[in-house]
Amino acid sequence: MEIFPPSEAILQPMKHKQKTLFGPGPSNCYPRVLEAVSQQTYGIMIPDMKRVLADIQEGLRYVFQTKNVLTYAVGGSGMSGMEAAFVNMVEPGDKVLILANGQWGQRAEDVTERCRGVAVTLKHEPGVPFTFDEIEKGLKEHRPHLLFVAQGESSTGVAQPVENIGQLCHKYDCLAIVDTVASLGGIPFFMDKWEVDIVYSATQKVLSCPAGVAPISFSERARTKIANRKTKIPSFYFDVNLSAKHWGLNGPHIYHHTPPINTLFGLRETLTIIAQEGLQASWKKHRENAQLLWKGLEDMGLEVFIKDPDYRLPTITPIKVPEDLSDPYRVNAFVNTNLDIEIAGGLPPLVGKVWRIGLMGYNSTPVNVEKALNAMKMGLQHIGYTPKIKAEL
């Protein structure tokens, strides 16, 4: 039998350029994390790996601020965390109230419908947070089984207050799902104190670990709803009951699948880094460096997309593209090609309307603030655009 030959490209070893990632994720990894993921792999059922899984559970309970037993990591990106939350919690006909002020609310609507649930979406303009009264009105009117909200909306840079979400949902016999993919470790989050029922995140943003696993936690209320399902969970891979056995949460470890083991090594190490730094120090660092970035952008004559600093996400900052600037992504192309720096564009509906700078985890330093600002200056100079600085306005 004739075998067709490999391409010339694949015969050559991979050429890897070092990049500084100032986009909305992934962020650059901690050197200790890179060292951890480069170690020789383990088998999933050996005692050494079981200790890694147990350590990860304890680390995730710390960063989520929860004592939930059902706390682990799903194999996959942050999107797999969303899917795992919804396929376990949503049964056909269940009503889900979705707070949508950016891309991730729209995704939640799609996933709800794929689970044969009924999506009821409260929509705001991109980046406009929801008030407590608006949320309560939606709960009163629609009486949903579940409510979805993103604490950090990476597409718009808004930080949605979620401190009272859980208590408010429970008042109306509803469970709260919170997306912390872009916020966990960057701003305060207290799962138990705030009575959040399901939370998920991702490794590639503030955790500064390669993408590939999604931390997740379910409250006792959530576990009760799962136990009382009338229909089978429609995913074998994301089935929380099987995952719990896989992680040894309900007794001995029972094989389910082979997860991305070396990424779990990285997650284990980055959780140690965060624990050694302390959550409060991490939150403070992200806030202070974001404030330096915001001031620097404003001094350049650029405008942060979220006007009110109280609702700005410190981890990801969208910047308004000036109205008189055409083809803004020439800036992105220049800094990537010439400076080996990533600065991102916008997601729908903000394509062409914003740039996005992320300073997360390992990348959240004053030195990187200056590096990001200088990259923006050089990119704008390259395309011949001079922002109108404050003195000129």
N, C-alpha and C positions, 0 to 999 in steps of 0.2 A: 504494500500500500504506500502510495507516494505521500510524503509529508511536506507541506509547504514551509518555506524557511522563515525564520524570525526577521523582523524588520531591522534595518541598520540602527535605528534609534535604540531599540531595546537591547541590542548587543553592547551598548555603551553603559558604563556605570552612571548612576544618577549624579548630576551636578547640582549641588545645593548652594544657593546664595543665602547669606545671613541677612535677614530682614528685621526691621523694627516695626512691630505691628501696633499701629495706633488706630485700628479700625474697631468695629463693635464686637470683635471676637472672631477668631481666637486671639488671645494675648500671648506674648512671649512667655515661655515656661521658666520657672525657677531652675537654676542649674542643678540643685539637689533633686528636683523632679526628673530632669533629663537623665541624670545618673541612675535614678531608680528604675525608669522605664527601660534603660539599656541593659539591665541585668538579665541573666538567663532565665527563661520562663519556668513556671511551675505547672504541675498537674493540678486540676481544680479540687481533687478529693484528698490530696495529701495533707497531713497535719500542719505543715508550714503555711500552706495556702489558707487553711481554715483559720489560722491565727491572723493572717492578713485581713480576711473578711471580718473577723470579730473586731479588730482594731478600727477598720473603716466604719463599722456601725457606731462605735463609740465616738469617733471623730465627727461623724455626721450628726449625731445627737447634739454634740457641742455646737456646731455651726448653725444648726436649725433651732437650737435651744429647746430641745424636746426630750422627754423620757419615753417616747413611743417605742414599743418593741419592734413594730413593723417599720424599720428604718434601714434602707439598703441602697444599692445603686443598680440601675437598669443598664444593660448593655446597649449603647447607642448615644446619639447626641441629645441635646436638650429637647428636641422634638420627640424623642422616644419617651422622655419623661411625661410630656403632655399626653401622648398616646396611652401610656401605662395608666395614668390617672383616669382618663376618660373611659377606657375599655373596661376597667374594673368597677367604676362608679356609676356609669350610665347604662341603664337598661332601656329597651325599646319603650317609647312613650314617656320616658322621664323628661321633665322640663328643666332646662339649664338656662339660667339668667347670665348673660355674658356682658361684661363691661368692656366695650370696645372703643379705644381712642388711638388705635394704631394697628400694626400688622398682626400682633399676636391675639388680639380679640377676634380678628377675622379668621385666624387659623382655628381658634377654639370653636367657632361657629361651624366650620367645615368638619372638624373632628366629631363634634356632637352629632351632626347629621349622619356621618359614617357609622356611628354607633346606634343609629336609628332613634336617637333622642330628638326632642323638640327644642330647637335653639330659639331663645327670645333675647334679642340683642338690644341693649341700650347703647346708642351711638353718640359719641362726641366728636367734634373736630379733632384732627390729630394733635396730640399733646395737651389736650384740655382734661384735667383730672375730674373725677366724679366726686360730688359732695356726699356727705353722710345722708342728708335728706333725700337726695336723688336715689341713692341706693335703697333706702328704706321704702321709698315710694314704689320702686320696682318690685321689691319683695312683697309688699302688701298687695299690689295689683296682680302679680303673676303667680305668686305662691309656688316658686320653683322647688325642685328637689335639690338642686345644686346651684351654686353661684361661682363663676370664674372671674378672676381678676389677675392682671399682671402687676406685680409691685413695681417692677422696673420695665418700662416699655422701650426696648432698645431702638425701635424704629423712629421714635419721636423724642426720646430723652426725657420723658416725664416720669417722675416718681409718684406713684399713687399711694396715698396714705391707706394702710390696711390695719391699723391698730385695733379698730373696733369692728372689723368685718365679721370675725367669727361669732362674737356675742350677738351681733345684729342678725346674722343668718340663723342662729339657734333660736332666737326669739320667734322666728317664722318657720321653724321646723325645716330648715334648709342647711346643707353642708357647704363649706367654703373651700374652694380650690384656689391656691395662690401660686402663680408662676414667679419664681425668683431667679430665673436663668441669668439675668443681667444685673441682679442686685445682691445676691447672697455673698456676704463677706464685705460688701461695699457700703451698705446702709443697715441700720438696725432691723433685726427680724427676730421675733420671739414666738415660735409656733405654739407652745403650750400656754403662755401668758395671754396671747391674743386669740386663743381658742380656734386656731386654723385646723382644718380637718385633713386636707391633703396639700402637700407642698412638694414641688420638684424644682430641680435646678440643673446645672450643667458644669462640666469640669473646665471648659476652655476659656472662661471669662475671668472673673475675679480669682478663681481657684488656681489659675495659671498652670494648668495641666493639659496635656493633649486631649483633644475631643475624643469621645468614645464611650463615656459612661455618664449617666444622669442620676444624681442623688435624688431620693424620693422618700417620703415618710407619710404614713397613714395613722390617723388618730383612732382611738377606740370607737368613736361614733362611726367613723368611716368603715372600720372593720365589721361593725354590726350590720351596716347596710350591705356590705359585700356578702356577709354570711346569710343574709335574708333574701338574696337575689332569687328571683323566680326563673331566671334564664341562665344558661351557662355563659361564663365569661368568654367572649368571642375571639380571644387570642390565646394560643398556647404559650407563646413566647413571653407575653406580658402578664400572664395570669399570676396575680399576687399570691395566691395560695401555693402554687408551685414554686414561685420565687422564694417564698418564706422558708420552704423546706430546703431549697437549694442553698440558702444562706444560713441554715441551721437555726432559724428563729423559733421554730416550734418543735425542737427536738433534734435528732441527728441529721446531719447533712445528707440530702438525697439528690443525686445527680439530676439536673434539668437540662443544662446546655453548657457549652464552654464559653465563658465570657471573655472579653478582651483583657486577659490576665495582666499584661504588662502595663496597660493603662490603669488598672487597679493598683499596681505597685506605685504608680505616679500619684494617684489619688491618696493612697495611704501616706505618702511623704508630704504632699501639700497640706493635708489636714494637720500633720505635725507642725509644719511651718506656721500655719495660722494659729494653732493652739499656743505655740511658743511666743508668737507676737501678741496674741490676745485679741479677741473680737473688738473690744472698744478701741484699741489702738489702730486696728485695721479700718474701722469706720472713720475714725478721726483723720487718718492719713488720706483716705480717699476724698473726704470733704475738703481738706485743706489744699490738696493738689488740684482739685477741680476748681476751687475758688481762684487759685493762681492762674489757671488756664482761662477762666471766664474773664478775669481782669485783663489778661494779656490780649485776648481776642477783642475785647471792647476798646482797649487802647489802640489797637490796629484799625479801628473803625468797622469791625465786623460785629454782627448781632447774633447772640445765642438764641436759638429757636424758642426755647421755653423762657418767657419773660420773667416770671416770678421765681427768684432763686430758691424759695422754699419748696418748689415743686420740680426742681431740676435734679435729674439723676446724676450723682457724682461720677459714675463709672463711664458713661457715654454722653457726649455733648454734641448734639446737632447744631450746626452753624448755618444761619440763613445765607443762601446765595444772593448777592446783591442783584436787584432787578435789572440793572444796566449791564450785567455780565452775561455774555453768551458762552455756551459750551463750557460750563464750570468744571467738567471732569478732565479738562486739560491739566488742571492743577494736580489731580490725583495721579494722572499718568506721568507727569513730570517728577513728582516726588518719589514715585515707585521706581521709575527707570533710572533716575539720576542720584537719588539719595538712599535707595533701598528702604524706603519708609512707606508703610501702608496708611493711607487716609481714605476712608470709605465715602461712598455716595449715599443717597437716600433709597429707601424702599418705597413701594407704592403706599400712599399717593404722593409721596414727597420726592420722587425721582426727579432730579434736576433742580430741586428746590433747596436742598441742604447738602452740606458735607457733614461727616460724622467722625469725631475723634474720640477714641476710647483710651482711657488710662486706668488699667485694671490690674490688681494684684501686683505681680513683679514689676509691671510697667508704671505703677503709680508712684512716681518720684518727682521732686522738683527739677532734677536734671532732664527728665523726659518731658516735663511741661515746656521747658525752654526749647528742647529739640523739636517738639510738635509745633510750637509757635514759629520757630525759624523755618521749618518746612513749609508752613502756610505762607509766610512772607516770601520765600524764594519761589514758591509755585505761582503766587500772584504776580510777582515781578517778571517771571518767565513769560507769562501770557500778556504782559504789558498793562496789568490792571493795578491801579493805586486806590485803595479804599479811602474814603473821606474820613479822616481822623477827627476826633472830637473838636479840636480847635477850629476846624474848618466848617463845622456844622452850625 
